[in-house]
Amino acid sequence: MFFSIGLAGVGLLMGIGMYFTTRLLLKGFVKYLKYNMSMVKGGMKHA
């Protein structure tokens, strides 16, 4: 009983952690795409 409650708690904490990790990775990926677009459009002039 206690083991299953503990696992449920760990799962909830992991879910919250993955939510914030996904948001951080998404922001980084968008910055990476914007950087690549600026390189394709203007080379090193706009970097």
Buried (B, 14 or more C-beta within 10 A) or exposed (E): EEEEEEEEEEEEEEEEEEEEEEEEEEEEEEEEEEEEEBEEEEEEEEE
